[in-house]
C-alpha cells in the first residue's frame, strides 16, 4: 500500500478556506484519482493538544492511499497539475507532499 500525505503548513498570516477544501477540492481529487486507483482519501484538521502551545506547524493533513507505486504515480502525473492548480483557491501556502510505503508491525 502506498500513502501520499499532503501537509499544509500553518504559517502566521496565511489563509486556509476549509469549506472550499472540503466541498470543492476534495471532490475534485476524488473524481480524478479514484478511477485511477486511489483506494481512500482522508483528512485531519490539526489541533494543538495544549491550547497555550505556540502555532501548530501544520494546519491540515490529507492522506491518499493506492495499492502500489505505479498506480499512485500514474494518477499523480495525470491529474496532479489540475489538482495542484486548485490549491490557490483555498490556501496561500505550498503543501509538503510525502510519498511512502505503508508498513505494519
C-alpha positions in Angstrom: 0.0 0.0 0.0 1.3 3.5 -0.9 0.5 6.5 1.2 0.6 10.1 -0.3 0.4 12.5 2.6 -0.2 16.2 1.9 0.7 18.6 4.7 -0.5 22.2 4.7 1.8 24.4 6.8 0.3 26.8 9.3 2.2 30.0 8.7 1.4 33.2 10.6 -0.9 35.3 8.5 -1.7 32.5 6.0 -5.2 31.7 4.8 -7.0 28.3 4.6 -10.6 28.1 3.4 -11.7 24.7 5.0 -15.2 25.0 3.4 -13.7 25.3 -0.1 -11.2 22.5 0.6 -13.9 20.0 1.9 -16.6 20.9 -0.6 -14.7 21.7 -3.8 -11.1 20.5 -3.6 -11.6 17.0 -2.1 -14.4 16.1 -4.6 -12.1 17.2 -7.4 -9.3 15.0 -6.1 -11.7 12.1 -5.6 -13.3 12.4 -9.0 -9.9 12.4 -10.8 -7.9 9.9 -8.7 -10.4 7.2 -7.7 -10.8 6.0 -11.3 -7.0 5.7 -11.4 -6.7 3.5 -8.4 -6.9 5.7 -5.3 -8.4 3.5 -2.6 -9.1 6.1 0.1 -8.9 9.8 0.9 -8.9 11.1 4.5 -8.0 14.4 6.0 -7.3 15.6 9.5 -7.7 19.2 10.8 -4.7 19.6 13.2 -5.3 20.9 16.7 -2.8 21.7 19.4 -3.2 19.3 22.4 -2.2 22.2 24.6 -4.3 25.4 23.7 -1.4 27.6 25.1 1.1 25.9 22.8 2.7 28.0 20.0 1.2 27.9 16.5 0.8 24.4 15.1 3.3 23.5 12.4 0.6 22.1 10.1 -3.0 23.2 9.7 -4.3 20.2 7.9 -3.1 16.8 6.6 -4.6 14.6 3.9 -3.8 11.0 3.1 -4.4 9.3 -0.2 -3.8 5.6 -0.5 -3.1 3.5 -3.5 -2.4 -0.2 -4.0 1.1 0.3 -5.5 3.6 3.0 -6.5 2.8 2.6 -10.2 -0.9 3.4 -9.8 0.0 6.3 -7.5 2.5 7.8 -9.9 0.2 7.4 -12.9 -2.7 9.1 -11.1 -0.5 11.9 -9.8 1.2 12.5 -13.1 -2.1 12.5 -15.0 -4.1 14.8 -12.6 -1.5 16.4 -10.3 -1.3 19.6 -12.4 -5.0 20.1 -12.2 -5.4 19.4 -8.5 -2.3 21.5 -7.7 -3.7 24.4 -9.7 -6.7 24.4 -7.4 -4.6 25.0 -4.3 -4.6 28.8 -4.5 -8.4 28.7 -4.3 -8.2 27.6 -0.7 -4.8 28.5 0.7 -1.8 30.7 0.1 0.8 28.2 1.4 2.6 25.5 -0.6 1.9 22.0 0.7 4.5 19.5 1.7 4.0 16.1 -0.1 5.3 12.8 1.3 5.0 9.5 -0.6 5.9 6.2 1.1 5.1 2.6 1.6 2.7 1.7 4.4 4.1 -1.0 6.8 2.5 -2.5 9.9 4.4 -4.1 12.8 
